């Protein structure tokens, strides 16, 4: 069994993930589930929660999500956790 520490970030306080440095290590929380994915773009730049997110293909098949308030940082790329 392996143990990993993850960090849950609130967008309002911590901002958005730096995807250049966190590729593969970001997920978002939506409807009570952690979904591997990444931020796409802001509908309204003054409201970071208007950001659309895209889940990785293995999660939801390119569905766009909105209303995300928290994102998760993994210690290494998700595909290397197992």
Secondary structure, DSSP 8 states (H G I E B T S, - for coil): ------EEEEHHHH----TTT-TTSEEEEETTEEEEEEEEEESSTT-GGGEEEEE-TTTTSS-EE----EEEE-SS-GGG--
